Amino acid sequence: MTASQQHTAAEQHAEDGASLISILDELTELVTTARAMPMSASVLVNRAEALDLLDAARAVVPEEIQTADDIVADADAMVQRARQRADKIVEQAHARAEELVANEHVVRLAEERAEQIVTAAEAKAAKLAADANDYCDRQLAQFEIDLNSISAQVRAGREALAARTGRDPVAENA
């Protein structure tokens, strides 16, 4: 398979919506079903297929990271909209209070009401910001779980490969 064909195959995996986990599963299947060398722990793996799967994995990872970045950006935009809304509410409260300045009694009542509106607006803005942060945190936690799962699968694959070859993967990483 030429480099162009490998690149096209990698793009096809990414376009098919293949996730990193499914690509790693394919790679694991390729290695586990590979033909064994006689009297050896080694196997014959089709280099083009393995490289194609690795290229596909490289193509998918940035997309998943971009998804996480988009989630963070959406949360930031939500917080910004909440702040703008709170500012607008505060501005409206101030405008309303100025209209009521004509009468001393009305002024006192207007100031109390304006304070209530400002407090309520600040509380609502804080709640909207907290909700946006909670949403972002949940999305990032799920992404962290997915990444940990991938890491565990890679580690298990390396350990299985090392066990077949008689190598100690911990000693090699030291």
C-alpha positions as CSV (number, residue, x, y, z in Angstrom):
1,M,0.0,0.0,0.0
2,T,1.4,3.4,-1.0
3,A,1.7,6.3,1.5
4,S,-1.1,8.0,-0.4
5,Q,-3.4,5.0,-0.1
6,Q,-2.5,4.7,3.6
7,H,-3.4,8.4,4.1
8,T,-6.7,7.9,2.2
9,A,-7.5,4.8,4.3
10,A,-6.7,6.8,7.5
11,E,-9.0,9.6,6.4
12,Q,-11.7,7.0,5.6
13,H,-11.6,5.7,9.2
14,A,-11.9,9.3,10.5
15,E,-14.8,10.1,8.1
16,D,-16.6,6.8,9.1
17,G,-16.7,8.3,12.6
18,A,-14.4,5.6,13.9
19,S,-13.5,6.3,17.5
20,L,-10.0,5.9,18.9
21,I,-11.2,2.9,20.9
22,S,-12.6,1.1,17.8
23,I,-9.4,1.8,15.8
24,L,-7.3,0.4,18.7
25,D,-9.7,-2.6,18.8
26,E,-9.0,-3.2,15.1
27,L,-5.2,-3.0,15.7
28,T,-5.5,-5.4,18.6
29,E,-7.5,-7.8,16.4
30,L,-4.8,-7.5,13.7
31,V,-2.1,-8.4,16.1
32,T,-4.0,-11.2,17.9
33,T,-5.1,-12.9,14.7
34,A,-1.8,-12.5,13.0
35,R,-0.1,-15.7,11.8
36,A,2.4,-17.0,14.3
37,M,6.0,-17.7,13.3
38,P,7.0,-21.4,13.8
39,M,8.7,-22.0,17.2
40,S,8.6,-18.4,18.1
41,A,6.4,-15.9,20.0
42,S,6.6,-13.5,17.0
43,V,3.8,-13.0,14.5
44,L,3.6,-11.7,11.0
45,V,1.6,-8.5,10.8
46,N,0.7,-6.7,7.6
47,R,2.7,-3.5,7.9
48,A,0.4,-1.5,5.7
49,E,-2.7,-2.5,7.7
50,A,-1.0,-1.7,11.0
51,L,0.3,1.7,9.7
52,D,-3.2,2.4,8.3
53,L,-4.8,1.9,11.7
54,L,-2.1,3.9,13.5
55,D,-2.6,6.8,11.0
56,A,-6.4,6.5,11.5
57,A,-5.8,6.7,15.3
58,R,-3.6,9.8,14.8
59,A,-6.4,11.4,12.7
60,V,-9.1,10.7,15.3
61,V,-7.3,11.9,18.5
62,P,-7.1,15.6,17.4
63,E,-10.9,15.5,16.6
64,E,-11.7,14.2,20.1
65,I,-9.5,16.8,21.6
66,Q,-11.2,19.5,19.5
67,T,-14.6,18.2,20.7
68,A,-13.4,18.7,24.3
69,D,-12.2,22.2,23.4
70,D,-15.5,23.0,21.8
71,I,-17.3,21.9,25.0
72,V,-15.1,24.3,27.0
73,A,-15.7,27.1,24.5
74,D,-19.5,26.4,24.7
75,A,-19.3,26.7,28.5
76,D,-17.4,29.9,28.3
77,A,-19.9,31.3,25.8
78,M,-22.7,30.3,28.2
79,V,-21.0,32.1,31.1
80,Q,-20.5,35.2,28.9
81,R,-24.2,35.2,27.9
82,A,-25.2,34.9,31.5
83,R,-23.0,37.8,32.5
84,Q,-24.4,39.9,29.6
85,R,-27.9,39.0,30.7
86,A,-27.1,39.9,34.3
87,D,-25.6,43.2,33.2
88,K,-28.7,44.0,31.2
89,I,-30.9,43.2,34.2
90,V,-28.8,45.4,36.4
91,E,-28.8,48.2,33.8
92,Q,-32.6,47.9,33.6
93,A,-32.9,48.0,37.3
94,H,-30.8,51.2,37.5
95,A,-32.9,52.8,34.7
96,R,-36.1,52.0,36.5
97,A,-34.7,53.3,39.8
98,E,-33.8,56.7,38.1
99,E,-37.4,57.0,36.9
100,L,-38.6,56.8,40.5
101,V,-36.4,59.6,41.9
102,A,-39.2,62.2,41.8
103,N,-40.6,61.4,45.2
104,E,-38.5,60.8,48.4
105,H,-40.7,57.9,49.5
106,V,-40.7,56.5,46.0
107,V,-36.9,56.9,45.9
108,R,-36.4,54.9,49.1
109,L,-38.7,52.2,47.8
110,A,-37.0,52.2,44.4
111,E,-33.6,51.9,46.0
112,E,-34.7,48.9,48.0
113,R,-36.3,47.3,45.0
114,A,-33.2,48.0,42.8
115,E,-31.1,46.3,45.5
116,Q,-33.3,43.3,45.4
117,I,-33.2,43.2,41.6
118,V,-29.4,43.5,41.6
119,T,-29.1,40.8,44.3
120,A,-31.4,38.5,42.4
121,A,-29.6,39.2,39.1
122,E,-26.2,38.5,40.7
123,A,-27.6,35.3,42.2
124,K,-29.1,34.2,38.9
125,A,-25.8,35.0,37.1
126,A,-23.8,33.0,39.7
127,K,-26.2,30.1,39.2
128,L,-25.9,30.2,35.4
129,A,-22.1,30.4,35.7
130,A,-22.1,27.5,38.2
131,D,-24.4,25.4,35.9
132,A,-22.2,26.1,32.9
133,N,-19.1,25.1,34.9
134,D,-20.8,21.9,36.2
135,Y,-21.8,21.0,32.6
136,C,-18.2,21.6,31.4
137,D,-16.8,19.6,34.3
138,R,-19.1,16.6,33.5
139,Q,-18.0,16.7,29.9
140,L,-14.4,16.9,30.8
141,A,-14.8,14.1,33.3
142,Q,-16.3,11.8,30.6
143,F,-13.4,12.7,28.3
144,E,-11.0,11.8,31.1
145,I,-12.7,8.5,31.6
146,D,-12.5,7.7,27.9
147,L,-8.8,8.6,27.9
148,N,-8.1,6.4,30.9
149,S,-9.9,3.6,29.3
150,I,-7.8,4.0,26.2
151,S,-4.7,4.1,28.3
152,A,-5.7,0.9,30.1
153,Q,-6.3,-0.8,26.8
154,V,-2.9,0.3,25.4
155,R,-1.2,-0.9,28.6
156,A,-3.0,-4.2,28.6
157,G,-2.0,-4.7,24.9
158,R,1.6,-3.9,25.6
159,E,1.6,-6.3,28.5
160,A,0.1,-9.0,26.4
161,L,2.6,-8.4,23.7
162,A,5.5,-8.3,26.2
163,A,4.2,-11.6,27.7
164,R,4.3,-13.2,24.3
165,T,7.8,-12.0,23.6
166,G,9.1,-12.6,27.1
167,R,10.0,-9.0,27.7
168,D,9.2,-7.0,30.9
169,P,7.3,-3.8,29.8
170,V,7.9,-2.2,33.2
171,A,11.7,-2.6,32.9
172,E,11.7,-1.2,29.3
173,N,9.8,2.0,30.4
174,A,12.2,2.7,33.3
